[in-house]
Amino acid sequence: MILQIDVNSEKPLYKQIYESILLGIARKSLAPGASLPSVRQLGGELGVNLHTVNKAYRLLAQDGFVVINKKKGAFIAMNFSMDEKNLEDLQKSLTILLAKAHVKGLSLKETQSLVQSITQDFTEEA
């Protein structure tokens, strides 16, 4: 598994790892049940501190995208459900993103087209 991170980005490295893995799941390049590299292995591949990788994995597990087994490692979760808390968190995140789009002058039609284009990327066969 090769993740792209930008050490010069203002975005924290753990967040870049989190988002890369989440995108891999959404695009079906990381299948349910697939094992992730060990924290040590991924840290070595990316040249980042093990605590950085561990934080990304913990957050992915907290959000229900990854299952961590202390003896066997980290795996992509087998199913993903949307509970009330997940929906609330998603709504908060989307509200901020849509506010940015609105303030920058993106029209409703342009916003809808952008959302459709992005989600189509996740629904096409991998």
Secondary structure, DSSP 8 states (H G I E B T S, - for coil): ------TTSSS-HHHHHHHHHHHHHHTTSS-TT-B---HHHHHHHHT--HHHHHHHHHHHHHTTSEEEETTTEEEE-S-----HHHHHHHHHHHHHHHHHHHHTT--HHHHHHHHHHHHHHHHS--
